[in-house]
């Protein structure tokens, strides 16, 4: 079977929200309204599908989006042009099958086509997410800074990959 990358539509939101919530605390919990808002301002809100089943999804935004995430704001304040990966999820049934790598390759291609100079994201240091950190470092991301979030309950590594 082959994977296909398709735009997210309203009918996908419930399933994507369920996948998102199953990955907390590695990603922030959001509600249906917040998930739906991505349809309006995300530059990349796409799903990976195999035989009609959602294998994963990604939400990514360029500078200038009306997004108030503390981590996104850090990149806005420190970089001039970028594609910020807010969240990337892979369903447990599809892990270790290249879905995340496919999405990162797709995002890099889209960012380069838009004339952007980097991809950026954050990975939790507290609570730790060593698998995600290993993946990002292996893909060429490097830490630019760290910051505490959620009133100090979390700490993230702010990562950048030049394109």
N, C-alpha and C positions, 0 to 999 in steps of 0.2 A: 504494500500500500504506500501511497505517497501523501505527503502533507500538503495542504493548500492554505494560503494566508488570505483571509477575507475580512472585509470591514465588519465591525460589530454593528448589529441592529438592535432596536428596542427589545425584540423578542428574546435576545440572548441574555439580557441583563440579570434575570433571576438566577440562571445557572452560573454566570460569571461571579455574581455576588456570593453565591454559595462556595465557589472555589476560593474566592478571596478570603472569606471568613474562615475557611479551613486552614489557611496559612498564617493566621495571626498567631504569634506576635512578630513573625518575620516580615509581615507587612502590616500597615495600620488597618484597623477595622473601619469600614465605611458602611453607610446605609444605602438603600436603593436610590434615594434622591441624589446622593453624592456620586454614585456609579453612573446614573443617567446624565449628570452634568458633564461627564467626560465626553459624551456624544457631541456636546456643543463646543467645547474648546480644546480637546486633545487633537494634536496634529496626526497622531497615529493611535487609533483605538481599534485593534485588530485581533482576530482570533485565528488560531491554527486548528484546522479541521482534518480529520482522517475518516473517510467513509461516513460522513455526517456527524461524527462524534467530536466534540470540542476537546482538543488535546491541551490547549493553553490559550493565554491571551496576553496582550501587552497594552499599556497606556503610556504614551510619550508626548511631551509638549516642548515646543520651542520657546525661546525667550519671548515675552510679550503676552503670554496667555494670562487670562484672568484667574490664575490659580494661586491660592494663598498658603500653600504648604510651606512650612518653615524651611524644609530642605530645598525645595524648588527656589525659594526666595534667596537662599545662600548663593546658588548658582547664578541667578539673575544679578546679584550684587558683585559677583567676582569674574564672570565670563561675559563676553560680548555676544557670541552666537554659539548655540548648542542645541542638542536634542536631549532633553531630560527624560529619563526612563523612570516614571513614577512607580510603576509596578509591572512585574512580569511573573506570570504564574504558569505552572505546568501541572496538569492533573496527575495524581499519583500513578494512574495506569499507563501514563506516557513518559514517565521520567526515565532518564538514561537512554533515550531514543533519538536525541539530537534536536528536540523541539526548542529548547532554550537557545542553542547555538544557531538554529535556523532563524529565530526571531532577532537575535543580536546581529546576524549578518544582514538581514532585511533592514533593520534600523540603520545600520551603518550605510547601506546603499541609499536609503531614502534621505538620510542626513547629508551625504555627499552630494546627491542630486539637487538638494535645496541650497547648496553652498555653505553648509555649516561646518565648523572646524572641529567639533568634538561631540562625543556622547558622554553623558554624565548620569550618575545615579548615587544612591547611598545604600550601604549594607550595614545591618545592625552589628555593633560591637557588644552592646549590652541591651537585651540578652544576645548572646553570641549566635552568629549564623555562619559557622566555618565553611559549610558547603558552598554557600553563596559567595563568600569572600574568595575561596579557592577558584571558583568558576570565573569571577570577574578579573582576578589577577591573571589567570591563565588566558583570558581574552585580551589582555593588554591594558586594562584599567590600572590606574595608580592613585593612591590616596593623596588628596590635596589638603584635607583638613578633617577634623572631627568636630562634632557638636552634640551637646546634650539636648534631648527633646523630651516632651511629655513631662515637664517639671523635673527633669533629671532622672526619671525612671528608665529612660533609654539613652543610649549613646550610639551615634552612627558615624561611619567612615564615609566621607564625601569623596567619590571616585570620579576620575576623568580619563577618557580614552581619546587621544588626538586622532583625527582622521586624516 
